[in-house]
Amino acid sequence: MPAEAEKTVLPGIESILIATDLSGRSDKALARGMALAAAYGAKVRIVHVVDDDQPLSLVEDEVARAADIIEASAKPIAARLGIEAPEIDIWRGLASVAIVKLADEINPDLLVMGAHRRQLLRDVFVGTTVERVIRNSGRPVLMVNLDADVPYRKALAAVDMSQHSIDALKFAHRTGFLGCSQLAVVHAFLPLADGLMRYADVERNKIEEYVESVADDAHKALTHMLREEGLSRLASDVIVEEGDAVGVIKSAVARLHPSLVVLGTRGQAGLKRVLIGSVANAVLRDVECDLLAHAAGNES
């Protein structure tokens, strides 16, 4: 995107931290993060973490090479966008811990990461680096899937009417939805008495009337919440659908083809997170667009 045309367009982000593991997935995050920096006039810092659980000679060799590789990638992008070359930090340790620690030190407005490689069994029991950073950083994290030359056009905000989803929506609004010009809001509901009514052999039309009334109540509550938060004028499409949150969100993504999904999430620790997981974790593993997750707080 042309740097001079975009620099004053988007408000709300003054600093961006980009985390890279030097993979192709992180190359997309690097390019997107720097393009956003040009659009916002933001400062950029790049961090790479070297796993120190290996022989010292290998650690030192990777530290030396990583800075050169990042500089060779970032410098031409910065020149093309007309922005300052970013600072580069090379840390040693566990990636998710080091990224969160640096983010705590420099307090960026946005943390940008690539969609890290999925390893099914490891992910089930441990979680990917991006999941752990989202859970523990307590700040907005943009997970990048799309190439940087694909413009952001439509955002889809998943709202469960909790405070953390409101906070995510407010952050996205304050920052101009990272350049998206359209917004759809989706909310999933489960009619709690539906199963009991079927078990009691209630007439089908009565069950349908009940589900419709629950949907109507949910729609009214959602539009009221958006109005109370001053966000009602933003959403061109308000979607309320029956089903579990993950399924409803994925269905809306498949139908609407958004560039960006916005989610609020809470950090969780221990067995509950491992066995149940969160909506954000389930969605970010499968969506092919970019995902902006805002952790409203964590319990780890």
The 8 nearest C-alpha neighbors of each residue, nearest first, counted from 0:
[[1, 2, 34, 5, 80, 148, 38, 4],
 [2, 0, 4, 3, 5, 80, 37, 38],
 [1, 3, 80, 37, 5, 4, 6, 81],
 [2, 4, 5, 6, 1, 81, 37, 7],
 [5, 3, 2, 1, 6, 7, 8, 38],
 [4, 6, 38, 8, 2, 3, 7, 1],
 [7, 5, 38, 40, 39, 3, 37, 8],
 [6, 8, 5, 9, 39, 38, 40, 10],
 [9, 7, 5, 6, 38, 10, 39, 4],
 [8, 10, 39, 7, 175, 38, 174, 178],
 [11, 9, 174, 12, 39, 175, 8, 173],
 [10, 12, 174, 173, 13, 9, 39, 175],
 [13, 11, 108, 14, 39, 10, 41, 174],
 [12, 14, 41, 42, 108, 11, 40, 39],
 [13, 15, 42, 41, 107, 108, 12, 43],
 [16, 14, 43, 109, 107, 110, 108, 42],
 [15, 17, 110, 44, 45, 43, 107, 111],
 [16, 18, 111, 45, 110, 112, 44, 46],
 [19, 17, 46, 112, 45, 47, 111, 16],
 [20, 18, 25, 47, 21, 46, 17, 112],
 [19, 21, 22, 47, 25, 18, 48, 24],
 [22, 20, 19, 25, 23, 26, 69, 47],
 [23, 21, 25, 24, 20, 26, 19, 113],
 [22, 24, 26, 25, 27, 21, 113, 20],
 [23, 25, 113, 22, 26, 27, 114, 115],
 [24, 26, 113, 28, 19, 22, 27, 23],
 [25, 27, 23, 29, 28, 24, 30, 22],
 [28, 26, 30, 25, 29, 24, 146, 31],
 [29, 27, 25, 113, 31, 143, 26, 112],
 [30, 28, 26, 32, 27, 31, 25, 33],
 [29, 31, 27, 33, 28, 32, 147, 34],
 [32, 30, 147, 34, 28, 33, 29, 27],
 [33, 31, 35, 29, 34, 30, 28, 111],
 [32, 34, 36, 35, 30, 31, 29, 37],
 [33, 35, 31, 37, 36, 32, 30, 38],
 [36, 34, 38, 32, 37, 33, 39, 31],
 [37, 35, 41, 33, 39, 34, 38, 40],
 [36, 38, 40, 34, 35, 2, 39, 6],
 [37, 39, 6, 5, 35, 36, 40, 9],
 [40, 38, 36, 6, 41, 9, 37, 35],
 [39, 41, 37, 6, 36, 38, 13, 42],
 [42, 40, 13, 36, 14, 39, 12, 43],
 [41, 43, 14, 15, 13, 36, 44, 40],
 [44, 42, 15, 85, 14, 16, 41, 36],
 [43, 45, 86, 16, 85, 87, 17, 15],
 [46, 44, 17, 87, 16, 18, 88, 86],
 [47, 45, 88, 18, 89, 87, 19, 17],
 [48, 46, 89, 19, 20, 18, 90, 88],
 [47, 49, 90, 94, 91, 89, 50, 92],
 [50, 48, 91, 51, 90, 92, 47, 62],
 [49, 51, 92, 52, 91, 93, 48, 53],
 [50, 52, 92, 53, 91, 49, 58, 55],
 [51, 53, 50, 54, 92, 58, 55, 93],
 [52, 54, 51, 55, 58, 57, 50, 56],
 [55, 53, 57, 56, 58, 52, 51, 59],
 [54, 56, 58, 57, 59, 53, 51, 60],
 [55, 57, 59, 58, 54, 60, 53, 61],
 [58, 56, 60, 55, 54, 59, 61, 53],
 [59, 57, 55, 61, 56, 60, 51, 62],
 [58, 60, 62, 56, 61, 57, 55, 63],
 [59, 61, 57, 63, 58, 62, 56, 64],
 [62, 60, 64, 58, 63, 59, 65, 57],
 [63, 61, 59, 65, 60, 64, 58, 89],
 [62, 64, 60, 61, 65, 66, 59, 67],
 [63, 65, 61, 67, 62, 66, 68, 60],
 [66, 64, 68, 62, 67, 63, 61, 69],
 [65, 67, 69, 68, 64, 70, 63, 62],
 [68, 66, 70, 64, 65, 69, 71, 63],
 [69, 67, 65, 71, 66, 70, 64, 72],
 [70, 68, 72, 66, 71, 67, 73, 65],
 [69, 71, 73, 67, 72, 68, 74, 66],
 [70, 72, 68, 69, 73, 74, 67, 75],
 [73, 71, 69, 70, 74, 68, 75, 76],
 [72, 74, 70, 76, 75, 71, 69, 77],
 [73, 75, 77, 76, 70, 84, 71, 72],
 [76, 74, 78, 77, 73, 79, 72, 71],
 [77, 75, 79, 73, 78, 74, 80, 72],
 [78, 76, 82, 80, 74, 75, 79, 84],
 [79, 77, 75, 81, 76, 80, 74, 82],
 [78, 80, 76, 77, 81, 75, 82, 2],
 [81, 79, 2, 77, 78, 82, 76, 37],
 [80, 82, 78, 79, 77, 2, 83, 37],
 [83, 81, 77, 80, 37, 78, 84, 2],
 [84, 82, 85, 77, 81, 78, 42, 43],
 [83, 85, 77, 74, 82, 86, 73, 78],
 [86, 84, 43, 44, 83, 87, 45, 42],
 [85, 87, 44, 45, 88, 43, 84, 46],
 [86, 88, 45, 46, 44, 85, 89, 66],
 [89, 87, 46, 45, 90, 47, 86, 44],
 [90, 88, 47, 48, 46, 62, 87, 91],
 [89, 91, 48, 49, 47, 88, 92, 97],
 [90, 92, 49, 48, 51, 50, 89, 93],
 [93, 91, 50, 51, 49, 94, 97, 48],
 [92, 94, 96, 95, 50, 97, 91, 48],
 [93, 95, 97, 48, 96, 98, 92, 128],
 [94, 96, 98, 128, 132, 97, 93, 131],
 [97, 95, 99, 93, 94, 98, 100, 92],
 [96, 98, 100, 94, 99, 95, 93, 101],
 [99, 97, 101, 95, 100, 96, 94, 102],
 [98, 100, 102, 136, 96, 97, 101, 103],
 [101, 99, 97, 103, 102, 98, 96, 104],
 [100, 102, 104, 98, 103, 99, 97, 105],
 [103, 101, 99, 106, 104, 105, 100, 98],
 [102, 104, 100, 106, 101, 105, 99, 136],
 [105, 103, 101, 102, 106, 100, 99, 107],
 [104, 106, 102, 103, 107, 101, 16, 100],
 [107, 105, 102, 103, 104, 108, 101, 14],
 [108, 106, 14, 15, 109, 105, 16, 102],
 [107, 109, 14, 12, 15, 13, 106, 110],
 [110, 108, 15, 107, 139, 140, 16, 111],
 [109, 111, 140, 16, 15, 17, 141, 139],
 [112, 110, 17, 141, 140, 32, 142, 16],
 [113, 111, 142, 18, 28, 17, 143, 141],
 [112, 114, 25, 28, 143, 24, 142, 115],
 [115, 113, 142, 143, 24, 144, 116, 112],
 [116, 114, 113, 117, 24, 129, 127, 128],
 [115, 117, 118, 114, 127, 24, 113, 128],
 [116, 118, 119, 115, 122, 127, 284, 121],
 [119, 117, 121, 122, 120, 116, 127, 123],
 [118, 120, 122, 121, 117, 123, 124, 126],
 [121, 119, 123, 122, 118, 124, 125, 117],
 [120, 122, 118, 123, 124, 119, 125, 126],
 [121, 123, 126, 119, 125, 120, 124, 127],
 [124, 122, 120, 121, 125, 126, 119, 273],
 [125, 123, 121, 122, 273, 126, 120, 274],
 [124, 126, 122, 121, 123, 127, 273, 120],
 [127, 125, 122, 130, 123, 124, 131, 128],
 [126, 128, 130, 129, 122, 131, 115, 125],
 [127, 129, 131, 95, 130, 132, 126, 94],
 [128, 130, 132, 127, 131, 133, 115, 112],
 [131, 129, 133, 127, 128, 132, 126, 134],
 [130, 132, 134, 128, 133, 129, 135, 95],
 [131, 133, 129, 135, 134, 136, 130, 95],
 [134, 132, 130, 131, 135, 136, 129, 140],
 [133, 135, 266, 131, 132, 130, 136, 294],
 [136, 134, 132, 133, 137, 131, 297, 266],
 [135, 137, 99, 132, 138, 133, 134, 102],
 [138, 136, 294, 296, 135, 295, 297, 134],
 [137, 139, 136, 294, 293, 140, 109, 133],
 [140, 138, 293, 109, 292, 110, 294, 141],
 [141, 139, 110, 292, 291, 111, 109, 133],
 [142, 140, 291, 111, 290, 110, 143, 112],
 [143, 141, 112, 290, 113, 289, 114, 111],
 [142, 144, 289, 113, 28, 145, 114, 112],
 [143, 145, 289, 288, 287, 114, 113, 142],
 [146, 144, 143, 288, 289, 147, 149, 27],
 [145, 147, 148, 149, 27, 144, 31, 30],
 [148, 146, 31, 149, 30, 145, 27, 150],
 [147, 149, 146, 150, 0, 31, 145, 30],
 [150, 148, 147, 146, 145, 151, 258, 152],
 [151, 149, 148, 152, 147, 258, 178, 179],
 [150, 152, 179, 258, 178, 153, 149, 259],
 [153, 151, 179, 180, 258, 150, 181, 154],
 [154, 152, 181, 257, 179, 258, 182, 180],
 [155, 153, 259, 182, 257, 260, 179, 258],
 [154, 156, 260, 183, 184, 182, 257, 261],
 [157, 155, 261, 184, 260, 158, 262, 185],
 [156, 158, 185, 262, 184, 186, 261, 155],
 [159, 157, 186, 164, 160, 185, 156, 184],
 [158, 160, 161, 186, 164, 157, 187, 244],
 [161, 159, 158, 164, 162, 165, 221, 224],
 [162, 160, 159, 164, 163, 165, 158, 263],
 [161, 163, 165, 164, 166, 160, 295, 263],
 [162, 164, 295, 166, 263, 165, 161, 264],
 [163, 165, 263, 167, 166, 158, 162, 161],
 [164, 166, 162, 168, 163, 167, 169, 161],
 [167, 165, 163, 169, 164, 168, 162, 170],
 [168, 166, 263, 164, 293, 170, 165, 169],
 [167, 169, 165, 171, 166, 170, 172, 164],
 [170, 168, 172, 166, 171, 167, 173, 165],
 [169, 171, 173, 167, 172, 168, 166, 174],
 [170, 172, 176, 168, 174, 169, 173, 175],
 [173, 171, 169, 175, 170, 174, 176, 168],
 [174, 172, 170, 171, 175, 11, 169, 10],
 [173, 175, 11, 171, 10, 172, 176, 177],
 [174, 176, 172, 177, 178, 173, 9, 171],
 [177, 175, 171, 179, 178, 172, 174, 154],
 [178, 176, 175, 179, 174, 171, 151, 9],
 [177, 179, 176, 175, 151, 180, 9, 152],
 [180, 178, 152, 151, 153, 176, 181, 177],
 [179, 181, 152, 153, 178, 182, 176, 154],
 [182, 180, 153, 179, 154, 152, 235, 183],
 [183, 181, 154, 234, 153, 155, 235, 233],
 [182, 184, 236, 155, 234, 237, 235, 156],
 [185, 183, 156, 237, 155, 157, 238, 236],
 [186, 184, 238, 157, 239, 237, 158, 156],
 [185, 187, 239, 158, 159, 157, 238, 240],
 [188, 186, 240, 244, 241, 242, 239, 247],
 [187, 189, 241, 242, 240, 190, 186, 243],
 [188, 190, 242, 241, 191, 243, 187, 193],
 [191, 189, 193, 192, 210, 213, 188, 241],
 [192, 190, 193, 189, 194, 195, 188, 213],
 [191, 193, 195, 194, 190, 196, 209, 197],
 [194, 192, 196, 190, 195, 191, 197, 206],
 [195, 193, 197, 196, 192, 198, 191, 190],
 [194, 196, 198, 192, 197, 193, 199, 191],
 [195, 197, 199, 193, 201, 198, 194, 192],
 [198, 196, 200, 194, 199, 195, 201, 193],
 [197, 199, 195, 200, 196, 194, 201, 193],
 [198, 200, 196, 197, 201, 195, 194, 202],
 [201, 199, 197, 198, 196, 202, 203, 195],
 [202, 200, 196, 199, 197, 203, 205, 206],
 [203, 201, 205, 204, 200, 206, 197, 196],
 [202, 204, 206, 205, 207, 201, 197, 200],
 [203, 205, 207, 206, 202, 208, 201, 209],
 [206, 204, 208, 202, 203, 207, 209, 201],
 [205, 207, 209, 203, 204, 208, 210, 202],
 [208, 206, 204, 210, 209, 205, 211, 203],
 [209, 207, 205, 211, 206, 210, 204, 212],
 [208, 210, 206, 212, 207, 211, 205, 213],
 [209, 211, 213, 207, 212, 208, 190, 214],
 [212, 210, 214, 208, 209, 213, 215, 207],
 [211, 213, 215, 209, 214, 210, 216, 208],
 [212, 214, 216, 210, 215, 211, 217, 209],
 [215, 213, 211, 217, 212, 216, 218, 210],
 [214, 216, 212, 218, 217, 213, 211, 219],
 [215, 217, 213, 219, 218, 214, 212, 220],
 [218, 216, 214, 220, 215, 219, 221, 213],
 [217, 219, 215, 221, 220, 216, 239, 214],
 [218, 220, 216, 222, 217, 221, 223, 215],
 [221, 219, 217, 223, 218, 222, 224, 216],
 [220, 222, 224, 218, 223, 219, 217, 225],
 [221, 223, 225, 219, 224, 220, 226, 218],
 [224, 222, 226, 220, 221, 225, 219, 227],
 [223, 225, 227, 221, 226, 222, 220, 228],
 [226, 224, 231, 230, 222, 228, 223, 227],
 [225, 227, 231, 223, 229, 224, 228, 230],
 [228, 226, 224, 229, 225, 223, 230, 231],
 [227, 229, 225, 226, 230, 224, 231, 165],
 [230, 228, 226, 227, 231, 225, 232, 224],
 [229, 231, 225, 228, 233, 232, 226, 234],
 [230, 232, 225, 226, 233, 229, 234, 222],
 [233, 231, 230, 234, 229, 235, 226, 225],
 [234, 232, 231, 230, 235, 182, 181, 172],
 [233, 235, 182, 183, 236, 232, 231, 184],
 [234, 236, 182, 183, 233, 237, 181, 232],
 [235, 237, 183, 234, 184, 238, 182, 185],
 [238, 236, 184, 183, 185, 234, 239, 235],
 [239, 237, 185, 184, 186, 236, 240, 183],
 [238, 240, 186, 185, 187, 218, 237, 214],
 [241, 239, 187, 188, 242, 238, 186, 247],
 [240, 242, 188, 187, 189, 239, 243, 214],
 [243, 241, 189, 187, 188, 247, 244, 240],
 [242, 244, 246, 245, 247, 187, 189, 188],
 [243, 245, 187, 247, 246, 248, 242, 278],
 [246, 244, 248, 247, 243, 278, 249, 282],
 [245, 247, 249, 248, 243, 244, 250, 242],
 [246, 248, 250, 244, 249, 245, 242, 187],
 [249, 247, 251, 245, 250, 246, 244, 252],
 [248, 250, 252, 246, 251, 247, 245, 253],
 [249, 251, 247, 253, 248, 252, 246, 254],
 [250, 252, 254, 248, 249, 253, 255, 247],
 [253, 251, 249, 256, 255, 254, 250, 248],
 [252, 254, 250, 251, 256, 255, 249, 257],
 [253, 255, 251, 252, 256, 250, 249, 257],
 [254, 256, 252, 257, 251, 253, 155, 153],
 [255, 257, 252, 253, 254, 258, 251, 153],
 [258, 256, 153, 259, 154, 255, 155, 252],
 [259, 257, 151, 288, 153, 154, 152, 289],
 [258, 260, 154, 289, 257, 290, 288, 155],
 [259, 261, 290, 155, 154, 156, 291, 289],
 [262, 260, 156, 291, 290, 292, 155, 157],
 [263, 261, 292, 157, 167, 156, 291, 164],
 [262, 264, 164, 293, 167, 163, 292, 294],
 [265, 263, 294, 293, 163, 295, 279, 262],
 [264, 266, 294, 296, 295, 297, 267, 134],
 [267, 265, 297, 134, 298, 296, 135, 294],
 [268, 266, 298, 272, 299, 297, 265, 134],
 [267, 269, 299, 272, 298, 266, 270, 271],
 [268, 270, 271, 272, 273, 267, 299, 274],
 [269, 271, 273, 272, 274, 268, 275, 267],
 [272, 270, 274, 273, 269, 275, 268, 276],
 [273, 271, 276, 275, 270, 267, 274, 268],
 [274, 272, 270, 271, 276, 124, 275, 269],
 [275, 273, 271, 272, 276, 270, 124, 123],
 [276, 274, 272, 271, 273, 277, 270, 278],
 [275, 277, 272, 273, 274, 280, 278, 271],
 [278, 276, 280, 279, 281, 275, 272, 264],
 [277, 279, 281, 280, 245, 282, 244, 276],
 [280, 278, 282, 277, 281, 283, 264, 262],
 [281, 279, 277, 283, 278, 282, 284, 130],
 [280, 282, 278, 279, 284, 283, 277, 245],
 [283, 281, 279, 284, 280, 285, 286, 278],
 [282, 284, 280, 285, 286, 281, 279, 290],
 [285, 283, 282, 281, 286, 280, 117, 114],
 [284, 286, 283, 282, 287, 281, 249, 280],
 [287, 285, 283, 288, 282, 284, 249, 289],
 [286, 288, 144, 285, 289, 145, 283, 284],
 [287, 289, 258, 144, 286, 259, 145, 290],
 [290, 288, 143, 259, 144, 142, 258, 145],
 [289, 291, 260, 142, 259, 141, 261, 292],
 [290, 292, 141, 261, 140, 260, 262, 142],
 [293, 291, 262, 140, 263, 139, 261, 290],
 [292, 294, 139, 263, 167, 138, 264, 295],
 [295, 293, 264, 137, 265, 296, 138, 263],
 [296, 294, 163, 265, 137, 293, 264, 263],
 [297, 295, 265, 294, 137, 266, 298, 264],
 [298, 296, 266, 265, 299, 267, 135, 134],
 [297, 299, 267, 266, 268, 296, 265, 135],
 [298, 268, 297, 267, 266, 135, 269, 134]]
